[in-house]
Amino acid sequence: MNYLRTAILLAGLTALFMGVGYLIGGASGAVIALLVAAVMNLASYWNADKLVLAMHDAHEVDEHAAVAVTTGLLQMLSREEIAGVIAHELAHVRNRDTLTMTITATIAGAISMLAQFGLFFGGHRDNNSGLGVVGTLAMVILAPIAAMIVQMAISRTREYAADELGARTTGQPHALAAALAKISDAAQAIENPTAERTPATAHLFIVNPLTGHGMDNLFSTHPSTENRIAALERLAAEIGSSGYAPRPTSPAYPRRPAGPWGNPPGHSENRGPWG
């Protein structure tokens, strides 16, 4: 079901992209925009991992995909919980989610670019839809927002899929659930300055490092931790896993203010699960 949802969302994003191109330049505009996006996708796919690793000062190990583990995570979690987290990230690799999210981000960015381009040209002059000034402004404002919503929705479906495959790999869904609870608590309390400077990479973390929201809002890159844990508990009941008792979460951290990129001043020295 997660794969079907991802396919539907990607199809919708592509349709939105081509629709904006058509409004600007008709059928030829849609085709040209799609070709430009294809070139951008190829360039992003071959270089995305290097760019992200450089942003976060991560050092590549000898494997094809890049999975970064921080000292904070290793210190905070048990061996079973670490195994669950690694299995989750390797599930992203197995599912080729880097490719999926790179394509998604590229198309979303191209939609925003085309919408701004359309502001200067006012739509295709032979278009019978009567785009006009109001329609053009609506396209410029709504198209990027719609693209962002679809992009975030795709990201959330990939997190659920990685949770399931990772938990099935280790056979201990409760261990991953316990790890998510601990990491989420820390993420709400300890700032991550590097992630705050590069919010576009938030979907690459196992939990959202930018905000403490507790719901699956439209602009969140991750499902809420509560929903992910509930899904893992259902999976545990399905596969009959046992033998692991989730350990108590870490002592309560003083929570930092929730917000898109808000950090409390004077606490840049705090270090947490992201080092």
C-alpha positions as CSV (number, residue, x, y, z in Angstrom):
1,M,0.0,0.0,0.0
2,N,2.9,2.4,0.8
3,Y,4.4,1.8,-2.7
4,L,1.0,2.4,-4.3
5,R,0.6,5.7,-2.4
6,T,4.1,6.8,-3.4
7,A,3.4,6.0,-7.1
8,I,0.1,7.9,-7.0
9,L,1.7,10.9,-5.3
10,L,4.6,10.9,-7.8
11,A,2.1,10.7,-10.7
12,G,0.2,13.7,-9.2
13,L,3.4,15.7,-8.8
14,T,4.4,15.0,-12.4
15,A,0.9,16.0,-13.6
16,L,1.1,19.2,-11.6
17,F,4.5,19.9,-13.1
18,M,3.3,19.4,-16.7
19,G,0.2,21.4,-16.0
20,V,2.2,24.4,-15.0
21,G,4.4,24.0,-18.1
22,Y,1.3,23.8,-20.3
23,L,-0.2,27.0,-18.7
24,I,3.0,28.8,-19.5
25,G,3.9,27.5,-23.0
26,G,1.2,25.2,-24.1
27,A,2.0,21.6,-25.1
28,S,5.5,22.5,-26.2
29,G,6.1,24.2,-22.8
30,A,5.1,21.1,-21.0
31,V,7.5,18.9,-23.0
32,I,10.4,21.3,-22.6
33,A,9.8,21.5,-18.9
34,L,9.8,17.8,-18.6
35,L,13.0,17.4,-20.5
36,V,14.7,20.0,-18.2
37,A,13.4,18.2,-15.2
38,A,14.8,14.9,-16.5
39,V,18.3,16.4,-16.9
40,M,18.1,17.9,-13.4
41,N,17.0,14.5,-12.0
42,L,20.0,12.7,-13.5
43,A,22.4,15.4,-12.2
44,S,20.8,15.3,-8.7
45,Y,20.8,11.5,-8.5
46,W,24.5,11.1,-9.1
47,N,25.6,13.9,-6.8
48,A,22.9,14.1,-4.1
49,D,24.7,11.9,-1.6
50,K,28.0,13.9,-1.9
51,L,26.2,17.2,-1.3
52,V,24.3,16.0,1.8
53,L,27.3,14.3,3.3
54,A,29.3,17.6,2.9
55,M,26.5,19.6,4.4
56,H,26.6,17.5,7.6
57,D,30.4,16.9,7.7
58,A,29.7,13.1,7.5
59,H,32.5,10.8,6.4
60,E,31.7,8.0,3.9
61,V,32.5,4.4,4.7
62,D,33.2,1.7,2.2
63,E,29.7,1.0,0.9
64,H,27.6,2.1,-2.1
65,A,25.0,4.0,-0.1
66,A,25.6,6.5,2.7
67,V,24.2,5.8,6.2
68,A,25.5,8.1,8.9
69,V,25.5,7.0,12.6
70,T,26.4,9.6,15.2
71,T,28.1,9.1,18.5
72,G,25.1,10.5,20.3
73,L,22.9,7.8,18.9
74,L,25.3,5.1,19.8
75,Q,25.5,6.3,23.4
76,M,21.8,6.7,23.9
77,L,20.4,3.4,22.4
78,S,20.8,-0.3,23.3
79,R,22.3,-2.7,20.8
80,E,18.8,-3.9,19.8
81,E,17.6,-0.4,19.3
82,I,20.7,0.5,17.2
83,A,20.0,-2.6,15.1
84,G,16.5,-1.4,14.5
85,V,17.6,2.1,13.4
86,I,20.3,0.7,11.1
87,A,17.8,-1.7,9.6
88,H,15.4,1.2,9.0
89,E,18.1,3.2,7.1
90,L,19.2,0.2,5.1
91,A,15.5,-0.3,4.2
92,H,15.6,3.1,2.6
93,V,18.6,1.9,0.6
94,R,16.9,-1.3,-0.4
95,N,13.8,0.7,-1.4
96,R,15.8,3.2,-3.5
97,D,14.3,6.0,-1.5
98,T,17.2,8.3,-2.3
99,L,16.3,8.1,-5.9
100,T,12.6,8.6,-5.2
101,M,13.1,11.6,-3.0
102,T,15.7,13.2,-5.3
103,I,13.3,12.9,-8.2
104,T,10.5,14.3,-6.1
105,A,12.5,17.2,-4.8
106,T,13.7,18.0,-8.4
107,I,10.2,18.0,-9.8
108,A,8.9,20.1,-6.9
109,G,11.7,22.6,-7.4
110,A,11.1,22.8,-11.1
111,I,7.4,23.5,-10.5
112,S,8.3,26.4,-8.3
113,M,10.7,27.7,-10.9
114,L,8.1,27.3,-13.7
115,A,5.4,29.1,-11.6
116,Q,7.7,32.1,-11.1
117,F,8.6,32.0,-14.8
118,G,4.9,32.1,-15.6
119,L,4.5,35.3,-13.5
120,F,6.5,37.2,-16.1
121,F,4.8,35.8,-19.2
122,G,1.2,35.6,-17.9
123,G,0.5,32.1,-19.3
124,H,0.3,30.8,-22.8
125,R,-1.3,33.4,-24.9
126,D,-3.2,30.8,-27.0
127,N,-4.5,29.1,-23.9
128,N,-8.3,29.2,-23.9
129,S,-8.6,28.8,-20.1
130,G,-8.5,32.5,-19.5
131,L,-5.6,32.4,-17.1
132,G,-5.3,36.2,-16.7
133,V,-3.6,38.1,-14.0
134,V,-5.6,36.5,-11.1
135,G,-5.0,33.0,-12.5
136,T,-1.3,33.6,-13.0
137,L,-0.9,34.9,-9.4
138,A,-2.9,31.9,-8.1
139,M,-0.6,29.6,-10.1
140,V,2.5,31.3,-8.7
141,I,1.3,30.9,-5.1
142,L,-0.6,27.6,-5.1
143,A,1.5,25.5,-7.5
144,P,4.7,25.5,-5.3
145,I,2.6,24.9,-2.1
146,A,0.8,22.0,-3.8
147,A,4.2,20.6,-4.9
148,M,5.6,20.9,-1.4
149,I,2.6,19.1,0.1
150,V,2.9,16.2,-2.3
151,Q,6.7,16.1,-1.7
152,M,6.2,15.9,2.1
153,A,3.5,13.2,1.7
154,I,5.8,11.0,-0.3
155,S,8.5,11.4,2.3
156,R,6.1,10.3,5.0
157,T,5.1,7.2,3.0
158,R,8.7,6.2,2.6
159,E,9.3,6.5,6.4
160,Y,6.4,4.0,7.1
161,A,7.8,1.6,4.5
162,A,11.3,1.8,5.9
163,D,10.0,1.2,9.4
164,E,8.1,-1.9,8.3
165,L,11.0,-3.4,6.3
166,G,13.5,-2.6,9.0
167,A,11.4,-4.1,11.7
168,R,10.8,-7.3,9.6
169,T,14.5,-7.5,9.0
170,T,15.4,-7.6,12.7
171,G,12.3,-9.3,13.8
172,Q,12.0,-6.9,16.7
173,P,9.5,-4.1,15.9
174,H,9.4,-3.1,19.5
175,A,13.1,-2.3,19.5
176,L,12.7,0.1,16.7
177,A,9.6,1.6,18.4
178,A,11.7,2.2,21.6
179,A,14.5,3.8,19.6
180,L,12.1,6.1,17.8
181,A,10.6,7.2,21.2
182,K,14.1,8.0,22.6
183,I,15.3,9.8,19.5
184,S,12.1,11.8,19.2
185,D,12.3,12.9,22.9
186,A,15.9,14.1,22.3
187,A,15.0,15.8,19.1
188,Q,12.4,17.9,20.8
189,A,14.8,19.0,23.5
190,I,18.3,19.3,21.9
191,E,19.0,21.6,19.0
192,N,20.7,20.4,15.8
193,P,22.4,23.5,14.4
194,T,23.7,21.8,11.3
195,A,20.2,20.5,10.4
196,E,18.7,23.9,11.1
197,R,21.1,25.5,8.6
198,T,20.1,22.9,5.9
199,P,16.4,22.2,6.5
200,A,16.0,20.7,3.0
201,T,17.8,17.6,4.4
202,A,15.4,17.0,7.2
203,H,13.8,14.0,5.5
204,L,17.1,12.2,5.6
205,F,17.0,11.8,9.5
206,I,15.2,9.0,11.2
207,V,13.0,11.6,12.9
208,N,12.3,15.2,12.0
209,P,15.3,17.2,13.6
210,L,13.6,20.6,13.1
211,T,10.4,20.5,15.0
212,G,8.6,18.9,17.9
213,H,5.1,18.7,16.3
214,G,3.2,15.6,17.4
215,M,0.9,15.2,14.3
216,D,1.1,14.2,10.7
217,N,0.7,17.8,9.4
218,L,0.8,18.4,5.6
219,F,4.3,20.1,5.7
220,S,6.0,17.5,7.9
221,T,8.7,15.3,6.4
222,H,8.1,12.5,8.9
223,P,4.9,10.9,10.3
224,S,4.4,11.6,14.0
225,T,6.4,9.3,16.3
226,E,3.2,8.1,17.9
227,N,1.7,7.0,14.6
228,R,4.9,5.2,13.7
229,I,5.1,3.4,17.0
230,A,1.4,2.4,16.7
231,A,2.2,0.9,13.2
232,L,5.2,-1.0,14.6
233,E,3.0,-2.4,17.4
234,R,0.5,-3.6,14.9
235,L,3.3,-5.2,13.0
236,A,4.7,-6.9,16.1
237,A,1.2,-8.4,16.8
238,E,1.1,-9.6,13.2
239,I,4.5,-11.3,13.1
240,G,4.3,-12.4,16.7
241,S,7.6,-10.9,17.8
242,S,8.6,-11.2,21.4
243,G,11.6,-11.3,23.7
244,Y,12.3,-7.5,23.8
245,A,11.0,-5.2,26.4
246,P,11.4,-1.5,25.4
247,R,13.6,0.2,27.9
248,P,12.5,3.4,29.6
249,T,13.1,6.5,27.6
250,S,16.0,8.7,28.5
251,P,15.4,11.2,31.4
252,A,13.1,14.0,30.3
253,Y,14.9,16.8,28.5
254,P,13.8,20.4,28.8
255,R,11.8,20.8,25.6
256,R,12.9,23.5,23.1
257,P,10.2,25.6,21.5
258,A,8.5,23.9,18.6
259,G,8.8,25.6,15.3
260,P,9.9,25.1,11.7
261,W,13.5,26.1,12.5
262,G,13.3,27.7,15.9
263,N,16.1,27.2,18.4
264,P,16.5,28.6,21.9
265,P,19.3,31.1,22.1
266,G,22.4,30.4,24.0
267,H,22.4,26.6,23.7
268,S,24.5,25.9,20.6
269,E,26.9,23.9,22.7
270,N,24.3,21.2,23.4
271,R,25.1,17.9,21.7
272,G,22.6,15.2,21.1
273,P,21.8,12.2,19.0
274,W,23.2,13.9,15.9
275,G,26.6,14.8,17.4
